[in-house]
């Protein structure tokens, strides 16, 4: 029996007998036990993508942006009603420049960036100052909204183009997209579309200058844990939200908690020992020296078997092995004689229905 930090590991003595038959020392087995329970992962909490998505939905609902007035934009179709003047009442499409034209008005009217109420006041003022209507009563409402598309792509439940009819936040569009997919990484990338300069007047100096697109990378854990507006940023029409895919590493066979473990990103380095630690360690019947990594060939798509001696890795006789996205680490069980004859088929079948988890703070 071994103890560390006040915790007792009663199974260690029982496993030493098995480990000796496999050529693994008790010290090697102890190293694995300590790796599993040590402070190497003290702040890691594992949760399924479904649990993560539930948090996204809950936070999006709790932090729902207050209903605001929709800002008219280019491409929108607005209905303008001038009371008792049917000649001026009509549907008008906002041009790409953001302006609209009405009969008899000597100038174009900038509608982009205004609420319907503000556009009403502006039109009424112009009709009166130009002597067209003495006491104009103008009503404006948006019939078609085409100016505020927010695109959500990548490792989400379903890609979509979300029409923002009011101020919209990152959490809201992620929730609308069905949350994140199983293989989503730990970041969200928001690309803001370039915008016209503040004057909005093509005739003004620099009026045609547009700001270049800006990219913001947000950590998913920061977004879900803090709820800070610094992370749950407001979005605008033309923005693109991308959730990069990071990949999943599977561990199956004679381990305590077989499953799929999501990588934080494509660059994350995860090894066989770390995956075993996340899986709660191996069972006493594990054949550590006959473990196999099933790796998909990028060119053929076929699975290749890579033999790995976990016993020697634990004893530090050979280096730990790095795992790649979609790798399957299969640890055979000494009781399954037939399984060793068709390792690939058995390992693949064991991944069916596995719970996929990701690290969360």
C-alpha positions as CSV (number, residue, x, y, z in Angstrom):
1,X,0.0,0.0,0.0
2,X,1.3,3.4,-0.9
3,X,0.3,6.9,0.3
4,X,0.9,10.4,-0.8
5,X,-0.4,13.7,0.6
6,X,-2.7,11.8,3.0
7,X,-4.3,9.7,0.2
8,X,-4.0,5.9,0.2
9,X,-3.8,3.8,-2.9
10,X,-5.0,0.3,-1.7
11,X,-4.9,-1.1,-5.3
12,X,-1.2,-0.5,-5.8
13,X,0.0,-3.6,-3.9
14,X,-2.4,-5.8,-5.7
15,X,-1.3,-4.5,-9.1
16,X,2.4,-4.9,-8.4
17,X,2.1,-8.7,-8.8
18,X,0.6,-8.2,-12.3
19,X,3.1,-5.5,-13.1
20,X,6.1,-7.8,-12.3
21,X,4.8,-10.4,-14.7
22,X,4.7,-7.7,-17.4
23,X,8.2,-6.6,-16.6
24,X,7.0,-3.4,-14.9
25,X,8.4,-2.5,-11.5
26,X,6.3,-1.3,-8.6
27,X,8.1,2.0,-8.9
28,X,6.9,2.2,-12.5
29,X,3.3,1.5,-11.4
30,X,3.6,4.0,-8.6
31,X,4.7,6.6,-11.1
32,X,1.5,6.1,-13.1
33,X,-0.6,6.2,-9.9
34,X,1.0,9.4,-8.8
35,X,0.7,10.9,-12.3
36,X,-3.0,10.1,-12.2
37,X,-3.7,11.6,-8.8
38,X,-0.9,14.2,-8.5
39,X,-1.1,17.9,-8.7
40,X,-0.2,17.8,-12.4
41,X,-3.8,18.6,-13.2
42,X,-5.1,20.3,-10.1
43,X,-7.2,22.9,-11.8
44,X,-8.6,20.8,-14.7
45,X,-12.3,20.0,-14.5
46,X,-13.6,17.7,-17.3
47,X,-17.0,18.3,-18.8
48,X,-18.8,17.0,-21.9
49,X,-19.5,19.2,-24.9
50,X,-23.2,18.9,-23.9
51,X,-22.5,20.4,-20.5
52,X,-20.5,23.2,-22.1
53,X,-23.3,23.9,-24.5
54,X,-25.8,24.0,-21.6
55,X,-23.6,26.6,-20.0
56,X,-23.5,28.6,-23.2
57,X,-27.3,28.6,-23.4
58,X,-27.7,29.4,-19.7
59,X,-25.3,32.4,-19.9
60,X,-26.8,33.6,-23.2
61,X,-30.2,33.7,-21.6
62,X,-29.1,35.3,-18.4
63,X,-27.0,37.9,-20.1
64,X,-29.5,38.6,-22.9
65,X,-28.8,42.0,-24.3
66,X,-31.7,44.4,-23.7
67,X,-33.9,44.9,-26.7
68,X,-32.7,47.9,-28.6
69,X,-33.8,49.8,-31.6
70,X,-32.7,48.3,-34.9
71,X,-30.2,50.4,-36.9
72,X,-31.1,50.7,-40.5
73,X,-28.4,49.6,-42.9
74,X,-27.5,49.2,-46.5
75,X,-29.7,46.7,-48.3
76,X,-32.7,47.1,-45.9
77,X,-36.1,47.7,-47.3
78,X,-38.0,50.4,-45.4
79,X,-41.6,51.5,-45.7
80,X,-42.1,55.2,-45.5
81,X,-45.7,56.5,-44.8
82,X,-46.4,60.3,-45.0
83,X,-49.8,60.9,-43.5
84,X,-52.3,62.3,-46.1
85,X,-49.6,62.5,-48.8
86,X,-49.8,59.2,-50.7
87,X,-47.5,60.5,-53.4
88,X,-44.6,60.4,-50.9
89,X,-45.5,57.1,-49.3
90,X,-43.6,54.1,-50.7
91,X,-41.1,51.3,-50.1
92,X,-37.5,52.3,-50.5
93,X,-34.4,50.2,-50.6
94,X,-31.4,51.6,-48.8
95,X,-28.5,51.8,-51.2
96,X,-25.0,50.4,-50.7
97,X,-23.9,53.9,-49.8
98,X,-26.5,54.0,-47.0
99,X,-28.6,56.6,-48.6
100,X,-32.3,56.7,-49.8
101,X,-34.1,59.0,-52.3
102,X,-37.6,60.4,-52.1
103,X,-39.5,62.3,-54.8
104,X,-39.3,66.1,-54.6
105,X,-36.6,66.0,-52.0
106,X,-33.5,67.8,-53.6
107,X,-31.0,65.7,-51.6
108,X,-30.4,62.1,-50.8
109,X,-31.1,61.1,-47.2
110,X,-28.6,59.1,-45.2
111,X,-30.6,56.3,-43.5
112,X,-27.8,53.9,-42.5
113,X,-27.0,54.0,-38.8
114,X,-30.3,55.5,-37.8
115,X,-33.2,53.9,-36.0
116,X,-36.6,54.0,-37.6
117,X,-37.6,56.8,-35.2
118,X,-34.6,58.9,-36.0
119,X,-35.2,58.5,-39.7
120,X,-38.8,59.6,-39.2
121,X,-37.7,62.8,-37.5
122,X,-35.1,63.4,-40.2
123,X,-37.6,63.0,-43.1
124,X,-40.2,65.1,-41.4
125,X,-37.6,67.9,-40.9
126,X,-36.6,67.8,-44.6
127,X,-40.2,67.7,-45.9
128,X,-41.0,70.8,-43.8
129,X,-37.8,72.8,-44.5
130,X,-38.2,72.2,-48.2
131,X,-41.8,73.5,-48.1
132,X,-43.3,70.2,-49.2
133,X,-45.5,69.4,-46.2
134,X,-46.4,72.0,-43.6
135,X,-46.9,69.6,-40.7
136,X,-45.5,66.2,-41.8
137,X,-46.4,63.1,-39.9
138,X,-43.9,60.4,-41.0
139,X,-43.9,56.7,-40.1
140,X,-41.0,54.4,-40.9
141,X,-40.7,50.7,-40.4
142,X,-38.2,48.1,-41.7
143,X,-39.8,45.5,-44.0
144,X,-36.7,43.6,-44.8
145,X,-33.5,43.4,-42.8
146,X,-30.5,42.5,-44.9
147,X,-27.8,44.7,-43.5
148,X,-26.8,42.8,-40.2
149,X,-25.8,39.3,-41.1
150,X,-23.4,37.6,-38.6
151,X,-21.8,34.4,-39.9
152,X,-21.0,31.5,-37.6
153,X,-18.8,28.7,-38.9
154,X,-16.4,26.0,-37.8
155,X,-16.8,23.5,-34.9
156,X,-20.4,24.5,-34.0
157,X,-23.7,22.6,-33.8
158,X,-24.7,24.1,-37.2
159,X,-23.2,26.9,-39.3
160,X,-25.6,29.8,-39.8
161,X,-26.0,33.3,-40.9
162,X,-27.7,35.2,-38.1
163,X,-29.6,38.4,-38.8
164,X,-29.0,40.7,-35.9
165,X,-32.1,42.9,-35.5
166,X,-30.7,44.4,-32.3
167,X,-27.5,44.5,-30.3
168,X,-26.2,40.9,-30.2
169,X,-23.4,39.3,-28.2
170,X,-21.0,36.4,-28.9
171,X,-22.8,34.1,-26.5
172,X,-26.1,34.7,-28.2
173,X,-24.9,33.7,-31.6
174,X,-23.0,30.7,-30.3
175,X,-26.2,29.6,-28.6
176,X,-28.2,30.1,-31.9
177,X,-25.6,28.0,-33.7
178,X,-26.3,25.1,-31.3
179,X,-23.3,25.6,-29.2
180,X,-19.9,24.0,-29.9
181,X,-19.1,20.6,-31.6
182,X,-17.3,17.7,-29.9
183,X,-14.0,18.6,-31.5
184,X,-14.1,22.3,-30.9
185,X,-10.9,23.9,-29.6
186,X,-10.6,26.3,-26.7
187,X,-10.8,29.5,-28.6
188,X,-13.4,31.6,-30.6
189,X,-12.2,33.9,-33.3
190,X,-14.3,37.0,-34.2
191,X,-13.5,38.9,-37.4
192,X,-15.0,42.3,-37.5
193,X,-15.8,43.6,-40.9
194,X,-14.2,46.8,-42.0
195,X,-16.4,49.9,-41.5
196,X,-16.7,53.2,-43.2
197,X,-15.3,56.2,-41.5
198,X,-17.4,58.0,-38.9
199,X,-18.6,60.8,-41.2
200,X,-20.4,58.4,-43.5
201,X,-20.2,61.1,-46.2
202,X,-18.5,59.9,-49.4
203,X,-17.9,63.6,-50.3
204,X,-16.1,64.4,-47.0
205,X,-12.3,64.2,-46.8
206,X,-11.5,60.6,-46.3
207,X,-15.2,59.7,-46.5
208,X,-14.5,56.6,-48.7
209,X,-11.8,55.2,-46.4
210,X,-12.8,52.0,-44.7
211,X,-11.2,50.5,-41.6
212,X,-9.5,47.1,-42.2
213,X,-11.1,44.0,-40.7
214,X,-10.0,43.3,-37.1
215,X,-9.6,39.9,-35.6
216,X,-10.2,39.1,-31.9
217,X,-9.3,35.7,-30.4
218,X,-11.3,34.8,-27.2
219,X,-10.6,31.9,-24.9
220,X,-13.7,29.8,-24.5
221,X,-13.2,29.2,-20.8
222,X,-12.8,33.0,-20.2
223,X,-16.0,33.6,-22.0
224,X,-18.0,30.9,-20.0
225,X,-16.4,31.5,-16.6
226,X,-16.3,35.2,-16.3
227,X,-19.3,36.5,-18.2
228,X,-17.3,39.7,-18.5
229,X,-18.3,42.0,-21.4
230,X,-14.6,42.0,-22.3
231,X,-15.1,38.5,-23.5
232,X,-18.8,38.4,-24.4
233,X,-18.3,41.1,-27.0
234,X,-21.1,42.8,-29.0
235,X,-21.3,41.8,-32.6
236,X,-22.3,43.8,-35.7
237,X,-23.4,43.1,-39.2
238,X,-20.7,41.6,-41.3
239,X,-18.9,39.9,-38.4
240,X,-17.7,36.3,-38.8
241,X,-17.5,34.0,-35.8
242,X,-15.2,31.0,-36.2
243,X,-14.7,28.2,-33.7
244,X,-11.6,26.3,-34.8
245,X,-11.5,22.5,-34.7
246,X,-8.8,21.0,-32.5
247,X,-9.4,17.3,-32.6
248,X,-10.0,14.5,-30.2
249,X,-7.7,11.8,-28.8
250,X,-9.3,8.6,-27.6
251,X,-8.1,6.1,-25.0
252,X,-9.9,2.7,-24.8
253,X,-9.4,-0.8,-23.4
254,X,-8.1,-1.6,-19.9
255,X,-8.4,1.9,-18.5
256,X,-10.6,3.2,-15.7
257,X,-12.4,5.9,-17.7
258,X,-12.2,5.2,-21.5
259,X,-13.3,8.2,-23.5
260,X,-12.4,11.0,-26.0
261,X,-10.4,13.9,-24.8
262,X,-10.6,17.2,-26.7
263,X,-7.4,19.1,-27.4
264,X,-7.3,22.7,-26.5
265,X,-6.0,23.5,-30.0
266,X,-4.1,21.9,-32.9
267,X,-0.7,22.9,-31.3
268,X,-1.5,21.3,-27.9
269,X,1.0,18.6,-27.0
270,X,-0.6,15.6,-25.4
271,X,1.2,12.4,-24.7
272,X,0.2,8.8,-23.9
273,X,0.9,9.2,-20.2
274,X,-1.2,12.4,-20.0
275,X,-4.1,10.7,-21.7
276,X,-3.8,7.8,-19.3
277,X,-3.9,10.2,-16.4
278,X,-7.0,11.8,-17.8
279,X,-8.5,8.3,-18.1
280,X,-7.9,7.6,-14.5
281,X,-5.0,5.2,-15.1
282,X,-5.0,1.6,-16.3
283,X,-6.7,-1.4,-14.8
284,X,-4.7,-4.2,-13.0
285,X,-5.2,-6.5,-16.0
286,X,-3.8,-4.1,-18.5
287,X,-1.1,-5.4,-20.8
288,X,1.0,-2.2,-20.8
289,X,3.7,-3.6,-23.0
290,X,1.3,-4.4,-25.8
291,X,-0.5,-1.0,-26.2
292,X,-1.2,0.2,-29.7
293,X,-1.9,3.6,-31.2
294,X,-4.3,3.6,-34.1
295,X,-3.4,6.6,-36.3
296,X,-5.1,7.7,-39.5
297,X,-2.9,8.1,-42.5
298,X,-3.4,11.6,-44.0
299,X,-3.0,10.4,-47.5
300,X,-5.0,7.1,-47.6
301,X,-7.4,7.6,-44.7
302,X,-6.5,4.1,-43.4
303,X,-5.7,3.4,-39.8
304,X,-2.2,2.3,-39.1
305,X,-1.0,0.5,-35.9
306,X,1.9,2.0,-33.9
307,X,3.1,-0.2,-31.1
308,X,3.9,1.5,-27.8
309,X,5.4,0.0,-24.7
310,X,3.7,1.9,-21.9
311,X,5.7,-0.2,-19.3
312,X,9.0,1.1,-20.6
313,X,7.7,4.6,-20.8
314,X,6.7,4.5,-17.2
315,X,10.1,3.2,-16.2
316,X,11.6,6.0,-18.3
317,X,13.5,3.5,-20.5
318,X,12.0,5.1,-23.6
319,X,10.5,8.5,-24.3
320,X,6.8,9.3,-23.9
321,X,4.9,9.2,-27.1
322,X,3.0,12.2,-28.5
323,X,-0.5,11.6,-29.7
324,X,-2.1,13.4,-32.7
325,X,-5.7,14.5,-33.2
326,X,-8.0,11.5,-33.9
327,X,-5.4,9.0,-32.5
328,X,-6.8,6.0,-30.6
329,X,-4.7,4.7,-27.7
330,X,-5.7,1.0,-27.1
331,X,-4.5,-0.7,-23.9
332,X,-5.2,-4.4,-24.2
333,X,-6.6,-6.5,-21.4
334,X,-4.8,-9.7,-20.4
335,X,-8.2,-11.5,-20.2
336,X,-9.0,-10.7,-23.8
337,X,-6.9,-13.2,-25.7
338,X,-8.8,-12.9,-29.0
339,X,-8.7,-9.2,-28.9
340,X,-5.0,-9.1,-29.5
341,X,-5.5,-10.8,-32.9
342,X,-7.5,-8.0,-34.3
343,X,-6.4,-5.0,-32.4
344,X,-7.6,-2.4,-34.9
345,X,-11.2,-3.6,-35.2
346,X,-11.5,-4.0,-31.4
347,X,-10.1,-0.5,-30.7
348,X,-12.4,1.1,-33.2
349,X,-15.5,-0.7,-32.0
350,X,-14.7,0.5,-28.4
351,X,-14.8,4.2,-29.4
352,X,-18.5,3.9,-30.3
353,X,-20.7,5.7,-27.9
354,X,-17.8,7.0,-25.8
355,X,-18.2,10.1,-23.8
356,X,-16.2,13.0,-25.1
357,X,-14.9,15.5,-22.5
358,X,-12.9,18.7,-22.5
359,X,-10.9,20.5,-19.8
360,X,-12.6,23.4,-18.2
361,X,-11.6,25.6,-15.3
